Amino acid sequence: MTEIIDAWMQIPSRSFLRDPLFASLRRWPTAWQGLAEKDRDLECDEVLQGFSEQGVSKVFASAWVGPRGELISNESVALAVQRRPEQVFGIASVDIRQPMAAVRVLRQYVKNHGFKGLRILPWLWGLPPDDRRFYPLYAECIELDVTLCVQVGHAGPLMPSEPGRPIPYLDYVAHEFPELRIVAGHIGFPWVCEMISLMMKYPNVYVDTSAYKASRYPDELVKYLRGAGGGKVLFGTNYPMLTAADCLQDLASLELGDEVARLFLAGNARRAFKLPD
């Protein structure tokens, strides 16, 4: 059976599902809309059971901390890791307005709870990823040997999209921190070619397909994935926006071939997040 690892998902709280920030996402006919109507926190076990039933063996679950506070706490993610260590890898989120406090939070959850990375959403802070406030965190990711997950492309929530441009912002980061492993989430549309150029330029830069069904992958990305980018693209869902079943439904139509499909679904995640074989 082919291993599948989801590089970008959340185990959502009630406040995350119903936050006004995501009103634009709830208008789309996705899983998010129905889950928000349930008006409750989703239990870790029910979420992960759904992923298992849809063929996903492991997930990278992220906390969510923004300017208005926590929507999904690092502690709740740590509890999910503790409950399902064979299935869940934690990704930290921090308040970047106090960079050294943020560094200490990241260090705590990596060292004490085995988290595998840090996620930063530039649109959430209204800052591009080359802003000076992020740089202490990048240095700490390198010291801890964990991966930076950063959103690229347009912002689905009603926030400006400019911080999600791969060039010049993420280009500066990859150039100035060549040791930093970077997984850029959400493909990078409409700047897909910019994102591909960064992956071709920098050995440690990857992209994941979260927030997109296979039927909606841009042609440029599919061509890159079939060819030179076979080792650079990771599968992701952005659950609760999309389920694994949604994202996998039309995968066969991409005609990736067995080896590229194996890398896309799990092998590239293992390398980008430095997981043991």
N, C-alpha and C positions, 0 to 999 in steps of 0.2 A: 504494500500500500504506500502511495506517495506521501511523504511527510509534507505538511503545510504549516507554516508559521506566519502569524499575522503581525506585521511590523508596527502597526499603529491602530490602537483601539482604546476604548475607555470602558470601565465598569461604572455606569453612570449613577449618580445620586439624583434624588428628586430635584434638588436645586439646579443641577446641571441640565437636566432634561427640560426644565420649565423656565430657565433664565431668559429674560427679554432679549439678551444679546443674540440668542439663536432663533428669534422669531422668523427670520427669513428662511432658515433651514426647516422649520416646522411646516412651512407652506408647501414644501416638496413632498411628493408621495413616497416617503421612505419609512423605514422602521421607526425613526425618531418620533414621527407624528403620533403613532399609536402608543408608543411607550410613554410619551409625555402625558397622554390622556389617562394613564393608569394612576398618576399622581402619587407615586411612591418611589422610594429608593429601590433599585434592582439588587437582588441578592447575588453575591459573588457566584454561588453554586449554580443558580439558574442561568446566569449569563454563560458561564463556562460549559455547562451541560449542552447548551445550544450550539456552542462552537464545536464541541466534540461530536455532536450528532451530524454536523455539517462537514466533518472531516478535518478540522483544524486541531492540531495536537498541542500547539504552544502559542501564546500571545504575549506581546509587549503591551502592558497596561499602564497608562499614564495618569498621573495626577494632573490637576488643573488649578493653578494659582495665577490670579490676575490682579489688576489694579484695585478691584473691588473685593479682593479676598479669595478664599478657597471655594471652589465649586466641587472639586474632588480632592480630598486631602492626601498628602503623602502617607499619612498613617493608615488610611483605609486601603491604599494600594499595598502597603507593607503587610497588612492583615491578609489580603488576598494571596500574596506571595507565601506567607506562612501557612495558609490553609491549603494551597495547591502548588507547592514548590516545583512539582514536575510539569506544571502547565503554565504558570504565570511568571513572567519577568517584569520587574518594576522599572518604571521610568519616572524620574523625579521632575517636579515643577517647583519653581522658587519665585520669590518676590525680588525682582532685579533692582528695585529702587534703593536697596541697601546691599551692595554687591558682596561685602565680606560676610554679612549674615547669610546671604544666599549661598556663598561658598561653603559655609559651615553646615547648612542644611543638606546640601548635596553630599558632602563628605559623610555626614551621619547616615544617610540612607543607603549609600553605597557600601560603607564599611560595616554597618550594623544589620542591614537588611538585604544585602546582595543586589541592590538595584544595578541595572546595566546601562543606564544612560540618563541624560537630561533632555527635556523637551522645552524649546523656546518657540513661541508664536509671535513673530515680529508685529503682525497686525494688532494683536491684543494690547501691546504696549505702545503702539504707534511709533516704533523705532526700528530702523533697519538692523540686520544682524551684525553689522560692523560698528554699531554704537559702542562707545568706550565702556558702558556699564556692563556689557556682556563679557568683556575680555577676561576678567578674573575667573569667570566660570569656565571659559574655554581652556585656560591654563590648568584649572583644577581637573577638568575632564581628562586632559592628557596625563596629569600626574596619577589620577585614579585608574587610568586605562579603561575609560568608559566612553560611550558614543554620544555625540550631540545629534539630537533629532530637531529639525527646524522646518517650519512650514515654508513652502515656496508656491508662487502662483497667486491668483486672485483670492481675495477673502470672501468666503461664503456668507458670513455674518455681515451686517451693514456697517462695515468699517473700511477705511481706505486700503487699497491693495498694493500701493507702491512699495511698502517695506518687503513684499514678497518677491520682488524682482531678483532673479539670480545674479544678473550682471547689472551694476557693479558690486552690489552689497555682499553677496555670498562669495563672490570671486575674491574680494579683499580678505575675507576670513580664511578661506582655503589657502590663499597665498601666504598669509602671515602666520598660520598655524598648520604647517604641512603634516604634523604628526596627528592632528585631530581627525578622527573618523567622523564623517558627517553623513547622516541619512536625511535627505531632503524629502519631506512628505507632500503628498497631494500632486505629484507629477510636475507641477510648475506651469500649468496652462494659465495664460496664453503664451508664456515665454518658454515653451518646451524646447525649442532649439537652443536657447541660452543654457538651459539646464543640461542638455546633452553635451554641449561644448565644455561645460565645467567637468562633467564626468570623464570626458575624453582627455582633459588637461590634467586632472588631479587624481592620483591613484586612490586616495582615501575618500572620495566623494561618490555617494550613491543616491538613488531616488527610490521612493516607494509609490505604489499605485493607490494608496488609500483615498477614499472619497470618490472613487471611480469604478464603475462596472467595467468588466473586460470589453464589453461592446462599445464603450465610450473612450477607450484609450486612443489618443491622437495617433494618426498614421506615422508621424515621425518617430514616436516612441516605440511603436510596434516594430518598425524597420530596424531601429537601433537595438532593440531587445533580441530580435532574431539574429543579428549579426555581431558587431563589435561590442555591443552592450549586454551580451548574455550573462556576464558576471557582475552587472552593476545595478540591476533593477530588482526591487523586493516587492513581494505581495503584501498588501494591506487593505483594511476595510474602512477604517474610521468609524467603526461601530460606536454608538448606536445609529449613526447616519445610514449605514448600509450593513447588512448581514453578510457573513461569509458566503452563503448560498447566492445572494445577489451578485457578489463580485466574481464568483467562480462560474456562473451559469453559462457564459459564452466563451470560456477559456479555450475550448477546442478549436474554435473558429480562428484563433490567432495563428495556428499551425506553427507552434514553437519548436516542436521536436522534443524527444524525451529528455535529452541532457539539459537543454535550455529551460524546459519546464521544471526540471528538478532544481536547478539553481534558482529560478524565479520564485518558486513556491517555498523554498526552505534554505537551500545552500548559501545563497547570497546573504540572507539574514544571519546565518551562523558566522559568516566571515565579517560582516559589517559590525556585528555586536560582539565578536570574538567569543562565541559560544564553543564549548568543547564538542568534538564529534561524538 
